[in-house]
């Protein structure tokens, strides 16, 4: 019975032109528009030389670590050049900052660096990060020098070769050097969020399949559901076979979308293709669980249920960045709980973590959240179906 109903449901789903359009055709059409709109939007997104100023007071001139580091990071002949540094007085630095000729300046006071900005941004963050690293390294060198000198005095050796000690400490301090690599051309792709939300939308549109499947299994929704209810068969087994057919249909749709975006639109989902597929599978399950939930909980006609699914999907995709990339960051910053419960955001954030991060913690969190989300809705749907009774059919 399971196999027969599985084949029957699969055949009917592929005959429904509306379902085929929303599951197969619409994501491809939307992906094509995304590619046309964003194909050349990021050609210039690389890490540029940052204009900064340094207050050239006596304390800075006498601090060999700061002067050496900024000299190396501002070397015009170096491929690793990070800053375009101007050494000026404090009054001149304020003038340059006011005229937006620099992004900020640093003043060294009592061996403590003070950084002044007018605005916040990635360049300011890099400048501040470099200064923090220099400060930490300076503290390490001071601590190591103190220990070495104390050790020499304890052993009774008062003839210290300070040049040799300095070279040794510098070598030890910089053994674990932190490098700033320009990987922006490879990884900095804001518009990838659009394609992530496209995948999320396709996964969640599987809810439409779930609604159709559930409606055809409920006696108060369709003639087929009446026959299922009175037939001497296991009702749950019939519904399960129908849901499995819907899930397979959904997987075929998402597979076609992946093939189209990767090989035709040349979208780069990164090197972890297995993890990308796993997240998509979980996303499809989440979409189908939403469909079964809406199909069993809401006592209304099929068109209204489909409208609810589309509304949920589009709202979720909107909050996760489909209609505006910055919306995802606004929600994450101000109301993070919304995207923690938003399946579309779970999917896009999982892809995002694979593309930008070298650890899987955030990916696993999103994958687990999707599975828990799906399990909760499936359990609620199961309980609802089990409790449904009819006075007459």
N, C-alpha and C positions, 0 to 999 in steps of 0.2 A: 504493500500500500504506500509506503514511504517513497519508494522509487517511482511508482506510477504517478503519484501526485507531484513529485519533484519535476518530472519531465513535463507533465501537463501544465504546471505553473510557469515553467521556463518558456514553454512554447507560447503561452498566452502573453507573457510579458514582452516577448520580442515582436508580437503582432500589434502591440499597442503603440501607435505612432507618436502619441504625445509623450509617453514615457521614454521612448527611444530618443526623442528630440532633447528632453531635459537631461537625460543620462549620458548620451553620447555626443550629440551635435552641439548643444549650447556651450559646453565648456571649451570645445575646440574653437568655436566662433569667437568667444570672449578672449581666449588665449591669443588668437591671431590679432585681435584689436590691441591687446596689451603689447604684443611684440612690435606692432606698427607705431604705437605711441611712445614706447620706452627704449627702442633699439639703440638710439644714439644719445640718450640723455646723460650718460655717465662717462663719456670719453675723456673728460678732463678731471675726473675725480682721483687725483693723486696727491700725495703729501708734498706740499710746497715748502720752500725755505721760509722760515718764520722770522719776521722782523722784530728784534728786541733791542733794549738798551740796558747798559750796565752803568751804575753810578761809579765813576772812576775816582774813588776816594783813597786815602792812604791805606785803609784797612783792606780794601780789595787788592791793591797793588802788592801788599805784603802777604797775601794769602795765596800760596803757590798752587794749592789744589784747585781753587776756583779759577784762577787765571789760566792754568794749563788746560783744564777741561773746556772752558769756553773758547780758548784759542783753537783747540782741536776741532770742536764742533762748529766753528765758524770759518774753518780753512776753505778758501775758495777752490783750492786744487784737490780737495778730498771728495770722493764719491759719497761719503757718509755725512756730508755737511748738512747740518740741521738748522742752524741759525745764521741770520745776517745781523751781526752784533755791532751796535754803535756805543762807543765809550764816551760818555758825556757827563756834565754836571747835573745835579738834581733838577735845577730849574729848566734846563734844556730838555731833560727826559720828560718832565711834566708837559712841556710844550709839544713835544713829539707825540705823546700819548693823546693829548687833547685834539691834535690834528689828525689822529688815526694813522700816523706814519709808522707806529709800532703797536704791537698788541699788548705790551706791558714792559715794565723795567724792574730791575733788582737793585736793592741797596743793601750793602753789608754793614751791619752795626753790631759791635761787640761779638764778632764772629757768628752772628745770627743773621741769615739772609731774610730780607723783607721784600716781598713781591707785590707790585701794585698793578692792578688791571682796572679797566673801565667797564668791560663786559666779560662774559664767560663764553667759552667755546673750546673746541678741540685743541687749537693752538695754545691757548692759555693753559689748558690741562697738561700739555706736553712740556711747556716751559716750567710749570710748577713741579712736575714729576722729575725733571732733570735736576732741578735745584735740591729737591728732597733726597735724590740719590747721592748727589755730591756731599750734602750735609751728613748723611749716614756714613758714607765712606770716610769723611774727615774725622768723624767721631771714632770709627773703627781704628783708624791710623793712630789717633791720639791715645786710645786705650792700649793698643798694642805696644806703642812706644813706651808708655808708662810701665807696663809689665816687664818689658825687656830691660829697661834701665834699672828697675827695682831688683830684677833677677841678678843683674851684674853686680849691684852693690851688695846683695846678700852673700854672694860668693866671694866678696872681697876684691873684685876686679874694678878698680877705679879708673883704669886706662881704657876708656870706651872709644871705639872708632865710630864716631857719629855718622860719617859718610856711609860706611859699610852698613850700619844699623838702619839708616834711612832707606838705602836701596833694598834691603831685605824686607823691611816692613811694607814698603810700597808694592813690592812684588807679591807679598802675601795678601795684602788688602785688595789687590785688583785681580786675584786669581779667579774670582767669581764675578766677572764683569757683566753688567747688564747692558744689552745692546738694544738700540732702537732701530728696527728694520722697517723699511718702507714696503709694506705688504698691501698697501691700499689698493693698488691696481688689481691685485688678485682677489682680495676679500671684500673690499668696500663696495657693496652693491645694494643700495637702498631699494631699488625697484624689484629685487628678488622677492620682497614681501608681497608684491602683487601676484606673482606666480604661486607663492605659498598659499595665499588666500584662494587662488583659483583651484588648487588641489583640495583645499579645505571645503570649498563650496561644492565641488563635485562629490566629495565624500558625504557631505551632509544632505545633498539632494537625493541620496539613496533613501532618505526618509520617505520620499514620495512612493518608492517601490514598496516600502514597509506598510504604508497606509493602504495601498491598493491590495496588497496581499492579505492584510488583516480584515479589510472590509469584505473580501470574498470568502472569509472564513467565519464571519459573524452573521447569525440568523436575522438580526434586525437591520442589516446593511445591504444584503444582496440575496437573490434567489439561490445562488450557489451556497451561501452561508446557511440557508435553511436546510438544504440537502445534507450539508456536513453535520449539522446539529442533530438531525434525525437518523443519520446513517449509523449502522452498528460498527463504528470504527472509533479508534482512539482519537479524540478531537485534538489533543495536544500534539500527537504525532503528525496529524494532517497539517496543522499550523506550522510546526517545526520544519516540515519538508518544504512548505511554501516559502518560509522565511529563508531557508538555505538556497532556494532557487533565486530569490531576490538578491541575496548576498553575492551569488555567483554572477548575476547580471551586472551588479554594481562593480564587481572586481574587473569584469571585462571592460566596462566603461572607463575606469580609472587607468587600466593598462593601456588602452588606446590613447588616452590623454598623455600619459607619460611618454609613450613612443612618439607621439606627435610633437610634444614640446622639446624632447631631447634631440630627436633626429631631424626634425623639420625647422623648428624655431631655434634650435641650438641653445636651449636653456641648460645651464650648468648647475646641477643639484649637488655637486661635490663628489667626493670619492667613496662615500659610504652608501653605495646604492642599496645594499642589503638592509641597512637601517632605515633608509628612505622608504623602501617598500614595506617594511614592518610597520612604520608609522602610518602609512597610507591604509594598510589593512585594518589597523586599529581605528583609524578615522572612519572607514567605511562601516565598521561595526557600530561606531557611535551614531552615525547617520541613520543606520537601519534601526537602532534601538529607539531613536527619537520617533521614527515613523511608527513603530509598534506601540510606543507609549501614547502618541497622539491618537492612533487608530483605536485603541482600547479605552482610553480615558474619556475622550470627547464624544459625546452622543450627538453627532450631527452628520450631515451628508458628506460624501467623498470630496466634493469640490471645496467645501469649507475646510476640511482637514488638510487638503493639499495647500490651500492658501496659508494655513497656519504653519505648515512645514516651510514653505517658501519664505514667509515672514521671519521665522526663527533663524533660518539659514542666512538670509541677507542681513539681518540685524547683527548676527554673530560675525559675519564677514566684514561688515562695516566697522565694528569695534576692534577687529583684528587688523585693519589697515587696508581693505580692498578699495574703498572709495577715496582714501587719503592716507598716505603712509604715516603721517604724523599722528593720526588718531590712535594708533596702537600705543605709541609712547605717551600720549596724553592720558589714556585710560590706565596704563601701567603705573604712571606716576601719581595720579590723583585717586583712582578707585581700583587698585590692583585686584581686589577680590572678584570683580566682574570677569576679568580675563582668566582668573583661576578657575572659574566655573563655566567659561565659554568654550565649548568644544572646538570651534573654529580657531580660537586663539591657542588652544592646546596643540593643534596640528601645526599652525604656522610657527609657533614658538619652538616646537620640536625640530622643524626644518631649519629654523634660524640658528638653533644651538649647534646643529651638525655643520652648518656652513661657516660659522664664525668662531666656534670654540674648539679647543683641542681635548676637552674632557666630555664624558657622556652623562654627567650628573643631571644636567638640566634636561637632556633628551629623555633619560629614564624617568624623570619626574613627570614629564608631559605624557609619555607613553603609558605609564602607570595610571595617571589621572584619567586618561581616555578609557582605559579598560574598566576602572572603577565606575566611571560615569555610565558606561554601557551596561555594566552589570546591574547597577541600581535601577536603571530604567527597564531593563529586561525582567528583573524580579517583580517590579511593580506591575508591569504588563501581564506577567504570568498570573499573579494573584488576582488581577482584575478579570482575566479571562476565566479563571477557575470559579469565580464567584457569580459569573453571569448566568442568570436563569430566566426563562421565558414562560409566561402563563399560557401563551398559545403562539403557534408559528403558522 
